[in-house]
């Protein structure tokens, strides 16, 4: 259905911790946000799970959120991307795709590669160095697997599309590092 719950995510993260060695898990994608706009992480039990995953050298990338326009262009990110142990991901355009008007009212009159999408939440280091947006990746428009069937495709725009792009790159970096050094890198080396 394209939705989820934070209870399910907490349970999934615990499963990753419990099964990381059996399945060789080295990276996690969280393409969900609570819709908030934080400059520091709110109290939540998921923070402990994210800290434990980082300590186990498992990179967890989280979508920064798509509410930048609706929050009057105020700096900040949604939860859990705001957690310092997460790798927060904002969205940029993949290339020149023309103009877009979004349901939130955000507009892009023109687009170009690496231009931040008008909906993408972001947090500059001058506001919060510990919780700043870590990376921006192509998130608009992105064609990926759809949810309607095993062979469906869907073209979407958002930080939830940029996050799996980032996780793919992280996994390639981890693979190269492991081949050269025999162990996974510290997550901080990937940021």
Backbone bond lengths (Angstrom), bond angles and torsions (degrees), N, CA, C in turn:
res aa  C-N    CA-C-N  psi(-1)  N-CA   C-N-CA  omega(-1)  CA-C   N-CA-C  phi
1 X - - - 1.442 - - 1.512 113.80 -
2 X 1.323 118.36 -5.63 1.464 120.10 -179.75 1.518 113.89 79.58
3 X 1.323 117.33 13.59 1.466 120.80 178.29 1.523 108.81 -125.27
4 X 1.293 116.40 172.81 1.458 121.13 178.33 1.511 110.18 -163.57
5 X 1.300 116.43 177.85 1.463 121.09 178.96 1.523 108.99 -128.77
6 X 1.313 115.78 154.02 1.460 119.21 178.38 1.527 111.21 -71.42
7 X 1.328 117.76 -26.15 1.465 119.79 173.59 1.519 110.04 -62.78
8 X 1.323 116.72 -45.06 1.465 120.46 178.47 1.529 110.90 -63.48
9 X 1.313 117.32 -38.61 1.471 120.25 179.62 1.520 110.39 -67.32
10 X 1.334 117.55 -43.37 1.467 119.50 176.88 1.528 110.31 -58.78
11 X 1.326 116.53 -45.14 1.469 120.63 179.02 1.528 110.81 -61.81
12 X 1.328 116.75 -40.77 1.471 120.59 179.34 1.524 111.12 -65.61
13 X 1.325 117.32 -41.59 1.464 120.15 178.89 1.527 110.88 -64.96
14 X 1.327 116.85 -37.64 1.468 119.91 176.44 1.529 109.86 -64.65
15 X 1.338 116.10 -40.26 1.463 120.44 177.25 1.532 110.15 -60.73
16 X 1.320 116.66 -42.71 1.471 120.52 178.04 1.523 109.86 -59.59
17 X 1.332 117.32 -45.94 1.466 120.11 178.09 1.527 111.28 -59.37
18 X 1.316 116.51 -44.03 1.461 121.11 -176.62 1.529 112.77 -71.33
19 X 1.323 117.58 -27.28 1.467 121.31 -172.41 1.524 114.02 -117.39
20 X 1.314 118.64 10.27 1.461 122.68 -174.05 1.519 112.63 -59.33
21 X 1.307 117.11 -40.53 1.457 119.94 -177.50 1.528 111.71 -74.46
22 X 1.324 116.99 -39.97 1.468 121.10 -179.84 1.517 112.26 -62.04
23 X 1.331 116.14 -36.29 1.466 120.45 -176.07 1.529 113.73 -107.58
24 X 1.313 118.29 -0.20 1.463 120.90 179.43 1.517 112.82 64.22
25 X 1.318 117.12 39.73 1.462 121.43 -176.74 1.526 109.62 -75.61
26 X 1.334 116.16 127.69 1.460 120.46 -179.38 1.531 112.85 -126.59
27 X 1.331 117.41 -10.34 1.473 120.37 -178.97 1.523 109.70 -151.71
28 X 1.325 114.99 149.57 1.466 122.47 -179.48 1.523 108.61 -132.73
29 X 1.318 115.92 138.77 1.465 123.15 175.61 1.520 108.95 -106.76
30 X 1.333 117.54 126.37 1.465 121.79 173.24 1.522 107.05 -122.21
31 X 1.323 114.90 97.00 1.466 121.08 179.17 1.519 109.61 -96.99
32 X 1.315 115.18 62.47 1.462 121.52 178.80 1.527 107.83 -152.10
33 X 1.315 115.45 150.48 1.461 121.54 177.54 1.522 107.59 -142.77
34 X 1.313 116.19 154.62 1.460 119.54 178.99 1.529 112.60 -81.69
35 X 1.336 117.47 -3.01 1.458 121.13 -179.34 1.524 113.80 83.01
36 X 1.339 116.82 -0.03 1.464 120.96 178.81 1.518 111.66 -77.57
37 X 1.320 114.40 178.77 1.465 120.56 178.57 1.523 107.92 -140.92
38 X 1.304 115.53 89.31 1.460 122.20 -173.43 1.528 111.28 -107.34
39 X 1.329 115.76 153.46 1.463 121.63 170.27 1.524 110.23 -109.69
40 X 1.329 116.67 -6.78 1.469 123.91 173.49 1.525 106.84 -147.94
41 X 1.307 116.15 153.46 1.460 120.66 -175.38 1.526 111.95 -70.39
42 X 1.342 117.14 132.90 1.458 120.07 173.33 1.535 109.18 -75.06
43 X 1.310 116.91 159.92 1.462 120.55 178.92 1.524 109.83 -66.14
44 X 1.320 116.63 129.72 1.460 121.52 179.12 1.524 108.55 -164.69
45 X 1.324 116.84 143.68 1.467 120.72 -179.07 1.529 112.58 -65.60
46 X 1.333 117.99 -18.50 1.461 120.48 178.32 1.536 111.23 -65.53
47 X 1.320 117.33 -26.32 1.469 120.43 -179.35 1.518 110.43 -59.16
48 X 1.330 117.48 -43.55 1.462 121.24 179.18 1.524 110.80 -60.78
49 X 1.337 116.80 -41.45 1.466 120.24 178.14 1.523 111.06 -63.11
50 X 1.331 117.21 -42.58 1.468 120.66 178.77 1.531 110.89 -64.19
51 X 1.319 116.89 -38.26 1.464 120.65 177.49 1.528 110.93 -65.16
52 X 1.341 116.55 -41.66 1.460 120.67 179.46 1.529 111.24 -65.95
53 X 1.323 116.80 -40.56 1.458 120.09 178.27 1.525 110.60 -63.00
54 X 1.316 116.74 -43.65 1.467 119.89 179.13 1.532 110.56 -61.85
55 X 1.337 116.46 -41.03 1.463 120.35 178.94 1.534 111.20 -62.57
56 X 1.324 116.85 -27.31 1.465 121.98 178.31 1.530 112.29 -89.95
57 X 1.337 116.71 8.70 1.469 123.46 178.78 1.530 113.18 66.50
58 X 1.328 115.00 33.35 1.459 120.92 175.39 1.523 107.30 -104.96
59 X 1.324 115.82 117.11 1.462 121.36 -179.78 1.528 109.06 -77.71
60 X 1.336 116.54 130.25 1.460 121.58 177.98 1.527 108.12 -120.67
61 X 1.327 115.27 111.77 1.465 121.11 179.22 1.521 108.69 -99.12
62 X 1.343 116.21 135.10 1.462 122.30 -176.22 1.532 110.65 -128.96
63 X 1.327 115.20 139.57 1.465 121.81 177.85 1.526 110.11 -65.76
64 X 1.337 116.64 130.29 1.469 122.07 -176.95 1.525 113.23 -68.52
65 X 1.329 117.07 -26.27 1.464 121.14 -178.91 1.518 111.07 116.41
66 X 1.318 115.18 157.87 1.471 121.77 -174.60 1.519 113.44 -118.00
67 X 1.314 118.38 25.76 1.462 121.69 -172.86 1.522 115.27 -105.13
68 X 1.332 118.27 15.69 1.465 120.34 -173.80 1.529 111.85 -56.03
69 X 1.317 117.78 -42.96 1.464 120.31 -179.23 1.529 111.02 -69.75
70 X 1.323 117.10 -42.91 1.469 119.94 -176.01 1.515 113.20 -71.14
71 X 1.320 117.63 -16.41 1.468 120.73 177.02 1.524 110.85 -102.96
72 X 1.335 114.87 25.13 1.471 121.54 176.47 1.518 113.20 58.99
73 X 1.322 116.44 38.92 1.466 123.50 175.75 1.526 113.04 57.37
74 X 1.319 116.68 36.68 1.462 121.47 176.40 1.524 109.07 -87.58
75 X 1.313 116.65 135.14 1.457 121.93 178.04 1.529 110.40 -60.43
76 X 1.321 116.43 141.83 1.460 122.29 177.23 1.517 109.53 152.79
77 X 1.322 115.30 171.16 1.466 120.78 178.46 1.518 108.92 -139.60
78 X 1.331 114.13 161.71 1.449 120.63 175.70 1.522 111.16 -78.47
79 X 1.321 114.44 171.86 1.457 122.37 175.39 1.518 108.20 -95.57
80 X 1.302 120.33 134.99 1.457 130.51 15.35 1.529 115.76 -97.36
81 X 1.333 118.68 3.70 1.469 120.13 -179.10 1.525 112.56 -57.76
82 X 1.322 117.71 -28.84 1.466 122.00 -177.56 1.532 112.86 -69.85
83 X 1.315 117.88 -16.60 1.471 121.83 -178.88 1.533 108.65 -68.00
84 X 1.331 118.35 125.45 1.467 120.46 -176.65 1.524 114.65 -56.16
85 X 1.324 118.70 -29.61 1.464 121.47 -179.17 1.528 113.01 -77.15
86 X 1.314 116.90 -10.85 1.467 121.41 175.84 1.522 108.99 -89.21
87 X 1.315 115.98 156.93 1.460 121.40 172.38 1.521 105.63 -98.34
88 X 1.325 116.58 107.20 1.464 121.56 -175.81 1.523 110.14 -82.77
89 X 1.350 114.99 138.90 1.457 120.74 -173.04 1.529 110.77 -127.21
90 X 1.335 115.70 118.89 1.456 122.06 171.64 1.516 109.78 -95.62
91 X 1.333 116.34 171.42 1.469 120.75 -176.04 1.520 112.07 -112.87
92 X 1.319 115.09 138.28 1.467 123.62 171.22 1.526 107.83 -123.61
93 X 1.323 115.47 163.23 1.458 119.68 175.75 1.518 109.72 -74.80
94 X 1.326 114.43 144.98 1.454 120.71 179.08 1.527 111.04 -75.14
95 X 1.303 116.61 -28.85 1.459 121.51 -179.09 1.512 109.48 -173.78
96 X 1.311 116.50 -166.62 1.454 121.19 177.45 1.528 108.03 -78.60
97 X 1.330 116.24 106.94 1.469 121.92 -177.39 1.524 111.22 -117.19
98 X 1.340 117.19 13.18 1.460 120.12 -178.22 1.509 110.98 88.19
99 X 1.317 116.59 -159.96 1.452 121.55 179.61 1.519 111.45 -100.93
100 X 1.321 115.76 159.47 1.461 121.70 179.64 1.521 109.82 -141.21
101 X 1.313 115.37 145.14 1.459 122.19 168.56 1.521 106.09 -121.20
102 X 1.315 116.36 126.99 1.458 122.06 -175.17 1.530 110.60 -100.68
103 X 1.331 115.59 159.21 1.455 121.67 179.66 1.517 113.53 -57.60
104 X 1.319 116.93 -27.26 1.467 121.44 179.38 1.523 112.28 -75.21
105 X 1.329 116.41 -12.48 1.455 121.23 -175.23 1.516 112.98 102.22
106 X 1.330 117.26 -11.80 1.470 120.83 177.76 1.524 109.00 -63.33
107 X 1.332 115.63 144.40 1.463 120.96 -179.82 1.519 110.03 -132.64
108 X 1.318 114.38 141.20 1.459 121.55 170.57 1.520 104.96 -120.12
109 X 1.317 117.01 106.95 1.465 120.72 -178.94 1.522 110.84 -70.88
110 X 1.336 115.91 -34.21 1.455 122.19 175.04 1.528 107.41 -139.17
111 X 1.315 115.72 159.02 1.458 120.44 177.23 1.520 109.13 -133.85
112 X 1.309 115.27 157.58 1.463 121.50 177.62 1.517 107.82 -159.69
113 X 1.310 116.47 158.21 1.460 121.15 178.45 1.525 110.19 -54.47
114 X 1.314 115.43 135.78 1.466 124.24 175.78 1.523 114.41 71.59
115 X 1.316 119.70 6.91 1.466 121.79 175.82 1.529 108.08 -82.41
116 X 1.332 116.94 129.26 1.462 120.66 -178.80 1.526 109.69 -63.84
117 X 1.323 116.10 132.81 1.461 121.98 178.82 1.529 109.37 -68.68
118 X 1.347 118.06 143.02 1.463 120.22 -175.36 1.518 114.38 -66.93
119 X 1.315 118.01 -15.35 1.465 121.35 178.55 1.524 112.38 -91.74
120 X 1.328 117.72 -18.56 1.464 122.02 -171.11 1.520 112.45 -70.19
121 X 1.326 115.61 120.81 1.459 119.42 174.69 1.516 108.88 -69.61
122 X 1.340 114.37 153.48 1.454 120.24 -178.05 1.512 109.16 -158.90
123 X 1.331 115.66 155.76 1.455 121.29 -179.85 1.525 108.09 -139.62
124 X 1.311 115.63 114.33 1.462 122.15 -178.19 1.530 110.30 -74.11
125 X 1.340 118.31 144.76 1.465 121.36 179.56 1.526 113.61 -57.52
126 X 1.329 118.85 -26.72 1.463 120.28 179.76 1.531 111.96 -67.86
127 X 1.318 117.07 -19.00 1.468 120.95 178.15 1.523 110.29 -92.99
128 X 1.321 117.43 -40.88 1.460 121.81 179.07 1.526 108.97 -155.99
129 X 1.317 115.78 95.38 1.470 120.04 -177.80 1.526 111.56 -62.02
130 X 1.332 117.68 -37.63 1.464 121.06 -177.11 1.525 112.50 -70.20
131 X 1.330 116.96 -31.55 1.467 120.47 -174.68 1.520 113.20 -115.28
132 X 1.320 118.32 18.08 1.464 121.49 -177.12 1.523 111.03 -60.53
133 X 1.331 115.83 162.25 1.461 120.05 174.50 1.528 107.29 -68.41
134 X 1.328 115.59 125.08 1.457 120.35 -174.23 1.520 113.71 -77.91
135 X 1.344 116.67 -39.41 1.460 119.26 -173.70 1.522 109.73 -156.16
136 X 1.314 115.34 153.01 1.469 122.07 171.49 1.521 106.78 -117.28
137 X 1.322 115.95 138.72 1.464 121.07 -177.87 1.521 109.22 -137.86
138 X 1.333 117.12 161.93 1.463 119.42 177.97 1.531 111.29 -55.79
139 X 1.329 115.04 123.35 1.459 120.31 -179.07 1.512 112.48 -138.42
140 X 1.325 118.12 5.34 1.464 119.64 -177.44 1.518 110.85 -156.73
141 X 1.290 118.66 136.45 1.467 124.51 -32.90 1.526 109.15 -75.21
142 X 1.310 116.35 143.17 1.463 122.86 -176.97 1.534 108.83 -123.44
143 X 1.327 116.17 128.10 1.462 120.79 174.46 1.518 107.91 -97.61
144 X 1.329 115.03 126.52 1.466 120.00 -178.94 1.523 108.87 -143.07
145 X 1.312 115.52 -171.88 1.458 120.48 178.03 1.523 109.16 -63.07
146 X 1.321 116.03 139.55 1.455 121.01 177.05 1.513 111.13 -92.52
147 X 1.325 117.31 173.22 1.463 121.17 -177.79 1.524 112.73 -102.57
148 X 1.340 117.98 -0.62 1.453 119.99 -175.10 1.519 113.64 -83.22
149 X 1.328 118.28 -25.58 1.462 121.69 177.56 1.517 108.85 -161.68
150 X 1.333 115.18 175.25 1.470 120.37 179.67 1.522 112.89 -68.09
151 X 1.328 117.64 -18.54 1.462 120.82 -178.68 1.523 112.75 -114.85
152 X 1.324 117.75 8.48 1.463 121.60 -176.62 1.528 110.95 -74.02
153 X 1.330 115.28 153.97 1.456 122.75 172.67 1.518 107.89 -123.46
154 X 1.313 115.34 155.99 1.455 121.02 179.00 1.521 108.25 -146.11
155 X 1.315 117.08 134.96 1.461 120.75 174.72 1.524 107.08 -106.74
156 X 1.317 115.13 119.62 1.465 122.02 -175.49 1.522 110.03 -131.87
157 X 1.326 114.42 169.74 1.456 120.77 175.96 1.518 108.48 -136.14
158 X 1.323 116.74 129.42 1.448 119.70 178.12 1.511 113.14 161.52
159 X 1.320 114.68 171.19 1.458 119.64 177.05 1.529 110.80 -68.02
160 X 1.336 117.14 -21.31 1.469 120.60 175.22 1.522 111.83 -70.15
161 X 1.308 118.92 -19.47 1.458 121.66 174.15 1.529 110.28 -87.80
162 X 1.321 117.14 -32.17 1.466 121.17 179.61 1.530 111.72 -72.06
163 X 1.311 117.16 -29.77 1.462 120.48 -175.41 1.528 113.02 -66.10
164 X 1.343 120.65 -47.41 1.470 117.98 177.43 1.525 113.63 -66.04
165 X 1.323 117.20 -28.08 1.473 119.48 173.88 1.532 108.32 -60.93
166 X 1.315 115.94 -44.32 1.463 121.42 179.37 1.520 111.32 -63.99
167 X 1.330 117.12 -43.48 1.469 120.38 -179.89 1.530 110.41 -61.94
168 X 1.320 117.25 -38.81 1.466 119.76 177.02 1.517 111.82 -60.60
169 X 1.323 116.60 -43.83 1.470 120.55 178.40 1.534 110.20 -65.87
170 X 1.331 116.95 -41.35 1.468 120.27 178.39 1.529 110.87 -58.76
171 X 1.322 116.38 -42.90 1.460 119.73 -179.27 1.528 111.78 -65.52
172 X 1.322 117.02 -37.31 1.465 119.86 175.98 1.530 110.59 -64.85
173 X 1.340 116.37 -40.95 1.462 120.09 177.80 1.532 110.83 -64.84
174 X 1.336 116.15 -42.10 1.462 119.91 178.16 1.524 110.96 -61.06
175 X 1.312 116.43 -43.31 1.466 120.89 -179.31 1.529 111.02 -61.20
176 X 1.318 116.62 -46.12 1.460 120.35 178.86 1.530 110.76 -61.87
177 X 1.327 117.02 -46.20 1.460 121.13 -179.47 1.533 110.71 -61.50
178 X 1.342 115.79 -44.77 1.467 119.48 -179.10 1.524 111.80 -64.02
179 X 1.329 117.10 -37.51 1.470 120.33 177.34 1.531 110.99 -63.46
180 X 1.340 116.42 -35.86 1.466 120.20 -176.95 1.528 113.17 -83.98
181 X 1.364 116.52 -32.17 1.457 119.67 -172.10 1.528 114.30 -119.07
182 X 1.325 117.87 -8.65 1.464 120.70 177.55 1.516 116.26 82.81
183 X 1.320 118.17 -5.11 1.476 122.44 178.48 1.528 108.89 -139.21
184 X 1.333 115.35 161.29 1.464 119.12 173.61 1.520 109.31 -68.80
185 X 1.332 117.18 148.06 1.475 119.65 178.08 1.510 111.33 -73.70
186 X 1.317 116.37 158.68 1.458 121.12 167.81 1.526 106.06 -59.00
187 X 1.319 117.71 143.19 1.458 120.66 -178.98 1.530 110.28 -59.87
188 X 1.326 117.83 -34.11 1.462 120.94 -179.00 1.528 112.22 -61.91
189 X 1.328 118.39 -25.52 1.452 121.23 177.51 1.534 111.43 -71.19
190 X 1.328 116.55 -20.53 1.466 121.46 -178.36 1.527 111.89 -86.12
191 X 1.314 117.21 -17.02 1.466 120.09 -175.44 1.510 111.31 -85.82
